[in-house]
Amino acid sequence: MRESERMDRRDNRIGRRSVLVAAGAWVALTATAQPTQAVMISQEAPPGPEESGQRADLAEQAIVQRYVRSLWGESQVQLGTLVWPASLWEQLLLGRWCYWWQAHLLDCAVDAAIRARTPERIERIFAVARGIRVRNFTGWVNSYYDDMSWLILAMERAERLLGIRFGAAVGDLHRALYAGWQPEIGAVPWRSNDNYYSTSAIGPTGIAMARTGELSRAAALSDFLQRRLRDPRTGLIYDGVHEPGGRVDRATPTYCQGATIGLEAELATRTGDSTHRDRATELIAATAEHLTTDGVIAAATANDSGLFMGILARYLAEAALALGDTTAANIVHTSARAAWEHRAEVGGLPLFGMDWSRPLTVPAHPGTFTQLTHSSNAQVANLSRDLSVQLSGWMLLEADHQLTAAGH
């Protein structure tokens, strides 16, 4: 059976009704479930392997073992729990489930299969994709353009680089992004029927459009970012703007820089226009100056920001590979060394912190996660429970390996 046929054919055996029936049974069995038992963590991690691929492999193993679970009892349908350790109730993902975190889980699974293709890794890609579709209830599409753009990027890479096909998924997502275009603004909003135009939606949507041949739309999104959201003082890209009206959110999170760098590198490669190469180079330099500490990508803060660092690392690596930018490559390598050196360890597998430039602080007493709570003002060690934070670490180590394998 060709891989291009596998998703559609296997989905015929996993109907939505059967999954929902399984979910109901699973809920009934686990409604009174208590949190999983405590786990011991060690702050003093041994040096571990030196080879970049082996480090990426350990980061992958950590997430697969700790977070990836069958959804509602269906073995061919998987998602990542949002925290670890997770109670059985948290593993159900019936409340908050974070579509965009799962999209990046899929993207990291694609990274791992590119690094070393195995049947298990290919099957995991299909299982996570099914999980996203099933848990989203309405299929692939939702009302958030940033969510959908991150997912289409993961799927497009799987199709282009691994020969995997997801049926109508990429086409459905592309049509949804295209339909979100607001011609009077010249961009796509953060979500449907919203007036906020965020870099987190515009950047990845632009990359997706460039990769699917919509170069004029991708270039228009690049121009929008430069015209409306570039800080003239630092050269960094702001978070977003409310249109009409022009009220700008002047935060400059790392993933906004990453998505914009990715868009400019994509356009530079596909159009040959030196304007996009210059924009990428200038933004990489600004990022190095303002959003690194001794060459290490700036720390995340709280909530969804755990993924911000890894997204920047991914697109710095892509710019280094596409444009030969040594500054971008150096940031990735330096960040990867720091994140690995400062990790904690559980059962021989890494646990990364929100700040790669310093050791992850773990609770001294009793040395477990049992007393930790998940909240906006939680300590750094608490937030290391988040799937997003650990995905950032995995994404970084895959980016480091890609550069190392390519001789950068």
N, C-alpha and C positions, 0 to 999 in steps of 0.2 A: 504493500500500500504506500503510495507516494505521500510525503509529508504535506504536500499542498492539498491533499484530500482529507487529511485526518481530522481536522477540527470539525468540519461540517458533518462528516459521517459519524463521529463519536457523539456529537451533540444530539443526534437522533435517538440515542439511548439515554439521554439525560434530559428529560422533559422538565419544564418549569413546575408542572404539577407534582411530579415525583420528588423534586427537590423540596418543594414547600411541605409536602407530606412528611418527608424526612426531617425537615426543620421542626415541624410541630412535635414529632416524636422526641427529637433531641431536646427541645425546650422542656417537655414534660419530664424527661429523665434528669435534667440538670437544673431545674428551677430552684432547688435549695442547695445547690453545690457551693462548697466553700472554696476560698482561694487555694491555688496549688501550694504545695509545701515550700518552705523557705529554701533558698539556695545559698551556699557559701561563696563568697567572692574574695579574690586575692588582689590586693593593690600592687604587690610586688611581682609583676609578670616577668618570666625569664626572657632572655633575648629573642628566642624563637628563630625561625628560618630567616635567612638573609635574602633569598630569592623572591622577587616581587610576585610571581605567580603563586607561590606557596602561601604567601601572606594573604593574597586575595582569596585563595581557596579556603583558608581558615575563617576569614570574615564571612564568606558564603556559608560555610558549615554552621557558624554561630547563628546566623539568621534562620537558616532552614530548620535547625534543631529547636530553636527557642520560639520562633514566631510562626512559621508556616504550618497551617493546619487545614485539614479537610473541612470544607464548609458544610455544616449541617449533616454530617455523616456521609457525604458523597465523596468517595476517595478521588475521583477524577475532577473535583471542583475544589480549589484551594484559594486561601487568602492568608494575609499576615495579620495576626492579632496586633492590636495597637500598642500594647505594653507587654512586658515580660518581667517577672512571672505574671501570668494571666489566670484569673479564675475561669472556671468552665463557662460561667455566664459571659465573661468578657470575650471568650473564644467564639461565642455565637454571632457577634458582630451585628446584632439586631438594632442597636442604636447608632452611635457615631461609628462610621467605618472608614472614612477618608479615602474616597475614590483616587485622589491624586497621590497619596502614599502608595496605594496598590499599583498605580501606573508606574511609579519608580521602582517598586519591587519587581515588576515585570521587566523594566529596563535593565536592572541589575542582573536578573536571570538571563537576559539576552547577552550581557557582558560575559557572564561565566561560560555560556555555551560557545561564544566566539573564542574565548581563551582556551577552552578544552571541550570540544563537542562530545557529549555522551548521550545515550538514550534517556537516562534519568533527567538530565538537564533539559532536553527537548520536551519531554513529557511535562516537566514542571512549568515550562513556558505556556503550554496549552492549558494546564490545570489552573494557573493563576488567571489567564485570560478568561477562561470559563467562569471563574469565581467572580471576576469583575462584572461580567455580563449578567450573571444570575443575581448577585447581590444588588446590583443597580436597579433591578426590578423592571425598568423600562428599556432594557437592552443596553446598547453601547452608549447612547446619547443621554446627556443630562443638560441642565441649564447653565452650567459653568464652562466657559470657553477655555479657561486655564486647565481645568480637569481634562477636558477632551483633547486639548493640544498635547499635554504630556503623554496621554495614552497613545495617540496616533504616532508620536515620535518613537515610542517603544515598539509598537507593532510594525511600523515601516522599517525599522532597523532589522527586526526579526525576519521580515519578508525579504529585504534586500541582501542581508548578510548571511542568513541561515537557510533561505529558501522555504520558510514557514509561511503558510497561508491561513488567514483567519476568516475566510469566507467574505461576507459583505462588510466586515467591521471597518476597515480602513476607508472604504468608500462612504459608508454612513457617517463616519466621523468627519471626513473631509467636507462632505456636503453640509454638515451642521456648522462647521467653522466658516465655510463660504457664505452660508445664509446669515451668519452673524455680522457680516461686514456692514458698517454704517458709512455710506458714501459721503454724507455731509460732514462726517468727522475724519474719515480716511483711516479708520482703524476698527478693531473689534473690541467690545467692552469686556469687562471682567466676567459678567454673566448676562443672560438675556434680560431684556427690559431694565437695564441698569445704566446709569450715566457715568460710571467709574471706568476709566480706561487704564488698566494696570499693565505694567511691564511684564508681570507674571503671565498674562494672557497674550499680550502682543508679541513678545519675544518668541515663545515656542510656537505660536500660530504662524509667525513669519517663517520659522525654520521648516515647519510642516509644509507650508505653501511652496517654499523654495524647492523642497525635495520632491514635491508632486508636480512641478513644472509651472506653478503660478508665480513666476519670477517678478512680474510687474506688481502684483499685490504684495509680495514679500518685500520688495524694494520700497513700496509706499509705507509699509509698517516700519521699516528701518528709518525712513525719513521722518515719520511721526515721532519716533523715539528721540531722534536727534533734535528735532525742531521744538517739541513740546516738553520733553522730559530730561534733557541733558542739563546738568548743573554747570554753568559757565565757569564757576570758580574751581571745582575739583575735576571736572570732566566725567564724573560718575553719572549714572542714570537714576532718576528718581523712581519711587514706587509707582506713582500713577497720577492721573489728573481727572477731575470731574468736568465733563463737557455736556452742554455748553456752560460757560461760566469761568472755566480756567482755574479752579481752585486745585492747587497741586499738593500732593502728599510728598514732602521733601525727604522722607527717609530714603536711604540708599542701601537696601539689603544686598547681601552678596549674590543671591540668586538672580536679582535683576541684572547685575553685571554679567553673570554667567549666560543668561538667556540672550542678552544683547550681543555679547561676544560671539555666541554660537550663530546668531542670525547674520552678523557681519562676515564671519568666516565663511558661512555657507554661500552668501551672495558673492563674496570675493572669488571663491572657487568656481562658481557656476556662471558668473557674468564676465569675469576678468576685469571688472571695473576697479581701478585703484582706489577709488573713494571708499569702498567698503573695506579694503585691506587697511587703509589709513585709519578708518574709524575703529577697527578691531585693535590695531596696534596701540592707538592712543588710549582706548579704554582699558586694555591690559596694563599699560603703564600706570594709569590712574588707579586701577585696582591694586597694583603692587604697592603704590605709595600710600593709599588711604585705607585699604582693607586687608592688610597683612601685618603681622607682628613678627619681625625677624624672618620674613619670608613665608610665614605660616598664615593660612587663611583665617580671617577674624572669626571669633567664636559666635555661635548662635546664642540666643537669649532664652526664649521660652516658647511654649505652644508649638505652632507649625514650623518654627524657624529651624528645627533640627535638620531639615533637608536642605537648607539654604547653602551650606558649605559644600556639600557633595555635588550639588548642581553646578556651582561655580567650578569645582574641580573637573567635572565632566567636560564642560565647554572650553575651559582652558586647555585641556588635553586635545580636544578636537582642533582648536586654533593652532596649537603647537604642531600637530600632525599636518594640517592643511596649509599653514602659512609659514612653517618653520620658525615660529616665534619662541625664542629661547627664554624670554622672561616668563611666558606662560608655562613652559615646561619646568622651569626652575621652581615656580610656586607649587606646582603639583608634587614634584619630588620632595621638596622641603616639607610640605604639609604631610605627605605620606610617612616620611621618616619620623616626624614629630608625633603624629597620631599613633603610630605603632609603638614608639618608645614610651608614650604616656598612657597607654591602655591599661586597664585592669584585665584580669583573666578569671574565667569561670570554667572549670572542667577542661582546661587546656585550650579554650577558645577565647578570642578577644572580646572585650567589652569597651566601647569607645565613649569618650566624654563629649560634652558640648563644646569644649575648648581644647583643641588639639595641641596648643602650645604649652600646656601644663598637665601634670599627672591628674588622672581622674581620682577624685577624693571619694572613698567609699566609707560607709558607716563603720565606726570602730567597734560599736557594741550593738547587737551581738554578731556583727559581720554578715548580716543577711539583708534581703530586700523586704522582709515581711512588714516592717514598720513604716515603709516609705509610702507616701501618698502622692497622687498625681494632681497638681494644681498649678495655677499660673505663677505662684510665688514659691514653688518648690525649689529645693536645693538642686545644684547641678547633678549630683548623684541620682536624685529622684528622676530627673528628666532623661537620664541615660537608660531608663526602662523603655523609653519610647522607640517604636520601630523606626521612626523618622531619623533619630540620631544614629542608630546603628546602620541604617541604609546609607547615610552620609559616609560613614567610615568604609563600608563595603564599596561604594561608588568611587571613593577616593583611591582605594587600593587597586581597583580595576583600572582606573585612569592611569595610575602610576605604572602598572604592568603594561598597558598598551603603549605608553611612551618608551618604556625600557625595551620592550620587544622590538620596537621600531628603530631603536638606536638613538633615541633622543635623551 
